[in-house]
């Protein structure tokens, strides 16, 4: 999605939620549920983005792997520093984006992610605590801790999120949750995979472009930007891809205080910013942040 479309998606999702809900015939309960659904989707997307940023940086560091490939380069617009603990663990990986670091999908990040590893990234049982510092994803600033437990080289990864706060344009939401994530596609191409187009070279960060993930289970709680509490759970596995900022497939169940329970559907796999919410048979289409 180009920058113009992303700006429209942001405006529609944040400024126009009530308008979108009313034009689809949604009742007040459905309107409030749309707000919770959009804000929950935003928090989940940002938490997954942090996890995949750590995944890419850790996969490229010899000092965090049981493998023995040569030391990797760092992303063009970020620096990655590994602090060794006299050759042992815990080790700290710091990803620094500076004031403006744009990736291949047009996302602009800032600040730092400070990651503490209890053991090798490709060893079952290792845990990673990730703390954002002045960290931003486009207009969204993110605080709180993401803790990741590795259960094998390709997962599943158990992610626990506590005290997440997302702020933007004078609004804020809070979010907590846990989920299990499986590396579904792209495992055959990693940072050190030989680049067949350039003999003797490696694919580097291009190798992560084909990665896809399944969130197989998960649940949590949050407060939307109006302060309304809600809870959610993964109903059918959620699909995400490195080349798309949105969840593209799957469903979650949404339970909002004093509102009708609802189901959120992210679509059939196409990379777009649209989802739908069914609140007791009253269906609303809405724009993902």
C-alpha positions as CSV (number, residue, x, y, z in Angstrom):
1,X,0.0,0.0,0.0
2,X,1.4,3.4,-0.9
3,X,1.7,6.3,1.5
4,X,-1.4,8.1,0.2
5,X,-3.5,5.0,0.8
6,X,-2.0,4.5,4.3
7,X,-2.8,8.1,5.2
8,X,-6.4,7.6,4.1
9,X,-6.6,4.3,6.0
10,X,-5.4,6.0,9.2
11,X,-7.9,8.9,8.8
12,X,-10.8,6.6,8.1
13,X,-9.9,4.2,11.0
14,X,-9.4,6.8,13.6
15,X,-11.5,9.8,12.6
16,X,-14.3,8.0,10.9
17,X,-15.2,4.9,12.9
18,X,-18.6,6.1,14.1
19,X,-19.4,7.3,10.5
20,X,-18.5,4.0,9.0
21,X,-20.5,2.1,11.6
22,X,-23.6,4.3,11.2
23,X,-23.6,4.1,7.4
24,X,-23.7,0.3,7.6
25,X,-26.7,0.4,9.8
26,X,-24.9,-0.6,13.0
27,X,-26.4,0.1,16.4
28,X,-24.7,1.9,19.2
29,X,-23.4,-1.4,20.7
30,X,-22.0,-2.3,17.3
31,X,-20.4,1.1,16.9
32,X,-18.6,0.7,20.3
33,X,-17.5,-2.8,19.3
34,X,-16.0,-1.5,16.0
35,X,-13.9,1.0,18.0
36,X,-12.7,-1.9,20.3
37,X,-12.1,-4.1,17.2
38,X,-10.0,-1.4,15.4
39,X,-8.0,-0.6,18.5
40,X,-7.4,-4.2,19.4
41,X,-6.3,-4.9,15.8
42,X,-3.9,-1.9,16.0
43,X,-2.3,-3.2,19.3
44,X,-2.0,-6.7,18.0
45,X,-0.4,-5.5,14.7
46,X,2.2,-3.4,16.6
47,X,3.1,-6.2,19.0
48,X,3.5,-8.6,16.0
49,X,5.7,-6.0,14.2
50,X,8.0,-5.8,17.3
51,X,8.3,-9.6,17.4
52,X,9.2,-9.8,13.7
53,X,11.7,-6.9,14.0
54,X,13.4,-8.9,16.8
55,X,13.2,-12.1,14.7
56,X,15.0,-10.5,11.8
57,X,17.8,-8.8,13.9
58,X,18.4,-11.9,16.0
59,X,18.5,-14.3,13.0
60,X,21.3,-12.2,11.6
61,X,23.5,-12.3,14.7
62,X,26.1,-15.1,15.0
63,X,26.5,-14.3,18.7
64,X,22.8,-15.2,19.3
65,X,22.7,-18.5,17.3
66,X,24.0,-22.0,17.7
67,X,24.9,-21.7,14.0
68,X,28.4,-20.7,12.9
69,X,27.9,-18.6,9.8
70,X,29.9,-15.4,9.4
71,X,28.7,-12.2,11.3
72,X,25.9,-10.5,9.5
73,X,25.5,-6.9,8.3
74,X,22.8,-4.7,9.9
75,X,19.8,-3.1,8.1
76,X,20.6,-0.1,6.0
77,X,18.7,2.4,8.2
78,X,19.1,0.9,11.6
79,X,22.0,-0.2,13.8
80,X,22.1,-3.5,15.7
81,X,24.4,-3.9,18.7
82,X,24.9,-7.1,20.7
83,X,26.3,-6.8,24.2
84,X,28.1,-10.0,25.2
85,X,28.1,-11.1,28.8
86,X,31.7,-12.5,28.9
87,X,30.7,-15.0,26.2
88,X,27.6,-16.2,28.0
89,X,24.0,-15.2,28.7
90,X,22.0,-13.2,29.3
91,X,22.9,-11.0,26.2
92,X,21.4,-7.7,25.2
93,X,20.5,-6.9,21.6
94,X,19.7,-3.2,20.9
95,X,18.0,-2.2,17.6
96,X,18.3,1.5,17.1
97,X,16.2,3.2,14.4
98,X,17.1,6.8,15.0
99,X,14.6,9.5,14.2
100,X,13.3,8.1,11.0
101,X,14.0,4.6,9.5
102,X,11.8,3.6,6.6
103,X,11.5,0.0,5.6
104,X,10.7,-1.6,2.2
105,X,6.9,-1.4,3.0
106,X,7.0,2.4,3.7
107,X,6.7,2.0,7.5
108,X,8.8,4.6,9.4
109,X,10.1,3.6,12.8
110,X,12.0,5.5,15.4
111,X,13.6,4.9,18.8
112,X,15.0,1.6,20.1
113,X,14.0,-1.9,20.9
114,X,16.1,-3.3,23.8
115,X,16.0,-7.1,23.8
116,X,17.4,-9.3,26.6
117,X,18.1,-13.0,25.6
118,X,18.3,-15.7,28.2
119,X,19.8,-18.1,25.6
120,X,20.4,-18.7,21.9
121,X,17.6,-17.5,19.6
122,X,17.4,-20.9,17.9
123,X,17.3,-22.9,21.2
124,X,14.1,-24.2,22.7
125,X,13.3,-22.6,26.0
126,X,15.1,-19.3,25.4
127,X,13.2,-16.2,26.4
128,X,13.5,-12.7,25.0
129,X,12.2,-9.6,26.9
130,X,11.7,-6.7,24.5
131,X,11.4,-3.2,25.9
132,X,10.6,-0.3,23.5
133,X,12.4,3.0,24.2
134,X,10.9,6.1,22.6
135,X,9.7,3.6,19.9
136,X,7.4,4.6,17.2
137,X,5.7,2.9,14.2
138,X,4.6,5.7,11.8
139,X,2.4,8.0,14.1
140,X,2.0,5.4,16.8
141,X,4.3,5.5,19.9
142,X,4.5,2.2,21.8
143,X,5.4,1.4,25.4
144,X,5.3,-1.9,27.4
145,X,7.1,-5.2,27.4
146,X,6.8,-8.1,24.9
147,X,8.2,-11.4,26.3
148,X,8.9,-14.2,23.8
149,X,9.6,-17.8,24.6
150,X,11.3,-19.8,21.8
151,X,10.0,-23.4,21.3
152,X,12.3,-24.6,18.5
153,X,14.0,-22.9,15.6
154,X,10.8,-22.3,13.7
155,X,8.5,-21.9,16.7
156,X,5.9,-22.0,17.9
157,X,6.8,-18.8,19.8
158,X,4.9,-18.0,22.9
159,X,4.4,-14.2,23.3
160,X,3.3,-12.5,26.5
161,X,2.5,-8.8,26.4
162,X,2.1,-6.7,29.5
163,X,1.4,-3.0,30.0
164,X,1.3,-2.0,26.3
165,X,0.3,1.6,25.8
166,X,-0.1,3.1,22.3
167,X,-0.5,6.8,21.8
168,X,-1.2,8.9,18.8
169,X,-2.7,12.4,18.0
170,X,-3.9,12.9,21.6
171,X,-5.4,9.4,21.9
172,X,-4.2,6.3,23.7
173,X,-5.1,2.7,24.2
174,X,-3.9,0.0,26.6
175,X,-3.5,-3.7,25.9
176,X,-2.3,-6.9,27.5
177,X,-2.4,-10.4,26.1
178,X,-0.7,-13.7,25.2
179,X,-0.5,-15.7,21.9
180,X,1.2,-18.5,20.2
181,X,2.8,-17.8,16.8
182,X,4.0,-20.4,14.2
183,X,6.4,-19.6,11.4
184,X,4.2,-20.9,8.6
185,X,6.1,-20.0,5.4
186,X,9.6,-18.8,4.3
187,X,11.6,-21.0,6.7
188,X,13.7,-22.3,3.9
189,X,15.1,-18.8,3.2
190,X,16.9,-17.2,6.1
191,X,19.5,-14.4,6.4
192,X,22.4,-16.7,5.6
193,X,20.7,-18.5,2.7
194,X,23.0,-18.3,-0.4
195,X,21.9,-15.8,-3.0
196,X,21.6,-17.7,-6.3
197,X,21.6,-14.4,-8.2
198,X,24.9,-13.4,-6.7
199,X,27.1,-16.5,-6.3
200,X,29.2,-16.3,-3.1
201,X,26.8,-13.8,-1.5
202,X,23.9,-14.4,1.0
203,X,20.3,-13.2,0.8
204,X,20.5,-11.0,3.9
205,X,17.3,-9.2,4.9
206,X,15.7,-9.9,1.6
207,X,15.3,-13.5,2.8
208,X,12.6,-12.3,5.3
209,X,10.3,-10.9,2.6
210,X,8.6,-14.3,2.0
211,X,8.0,-15.1,5.7
212,X,4.4,-15.8,6.8
213,X,3.1,-16.4,10.3
214,X,0.0,-18.0,11.9
215,X,-1.3,-16.8,15.3
216,X,-2.8,-20.1,16.3
217,X,-4.2,-19.1,19.7
218,X,-4.4,-16.1,21.9
219,X,-6.4,-13.9,24.2
220,X,-6.2,-10.7,26.2
221,X,-7.8,-7.5,27.4
222,X,-7.6,-3.8,26.6
223,X,-9.2,-0.4,26.8
224,X,-10.1,1.4,23.6
225,X,-9.4,5.0,23.0
226,X,-12.6,6.0,24.7
227,X,-11.6,4.1,27.8
228,X,-14.1,1.2,27.3
229,X,-12.8,-2.2,28.5
230,X,-13.0,-5.3,26.3
231,X,-11.5,-8.8,26.0
232,X,-10.7,-10.8,23.0
233,X,-9.7,-14.4,22.0
234,X,-8.4,-15.9,18.7
235,X,-11.3,-17.9,17.2
236,X,-9.6,-19.2,14.0
237,X,-5.9,-18.8,13.3
238,X,-4.8,-15.3,12.2
239,X,-2.5,-15.0,9.1
240,X,0.2,-12.4,8.7
241,X,3.0,-11.8,6.2
242,X,6.2,-9.8,6.3
243,X,5.2,-7.9,3.2
244,X,1.8,-6.8,4.6
245,X,1.3,-4.7,7.7
246,X,-2.3,-6.0,8.2
247,X,-3.7,-9.3,9.5
248,X,-5.1,-10.8,6.3
249,X,-7.1,-13.8,7.4
250,X,-8.8,-15.3,10.5
251,X,-11.3,-14.4,13.2
252,X,-11.3,-13.1,16.7
253,X,-14.1,-13.1,19.3
254,X,-14.6,-9.7,21.0
255,X,-16.3,-9.2,24.3
256,X,-17.0,-5.6,25.3
257,X,-18.4,-4.5,28.7
258,X,-22.2,-3.9,28.4
259,X,-22.1,-4.6,24.7
260,X,-23.1,-7.5,22.5
261,X,-20.4,-10.1,21.9
262,X,-19.0,-9.7,18.4
263,X,-16.9,-11.6,15.9
264,X,-14.2,-9.9,13.8
265,X,-13.3,-11.3,10.4
266,X,-10.0,-10.2,8.7
267,X,-10.8,-11.6,5.3
268,X,-9.6,-14.3,2.9
269,X,-5.9,-13.7,2.7
270,X,-5.7,-10.6,0.5
271,X,-3.4,-7.9,1.8
272,X,-5.8,-5.0,2.4
273,X,-6.9,-2.7,5.3
274,X,-10.5,-4.0,5.6
275,X,-12.2,-6.1,8.1
276,X,-15.8,-6.8,9.2
277,X,-17.5,-7.1,12.6
278,X,-20.6,-9.1,13.3
279,X,-22.4,-8.0,16.5
280,X,-25.5,-10.2,17.0
281,X,-26.1,-10.3,13.3
282,X,-25.5,-6.6,12.7
283,X,-22.5,-6.5,10.3
284,X,-20.2,-3.5,10.0
285,X,-17.2,-3.1,7.6
286,X,-14.4,-1.0,9.0
287,X,-10.9,0.1,8.1
288,X,-7.9,-1.3,9.9
289,X,-5.4,1.2,11.4
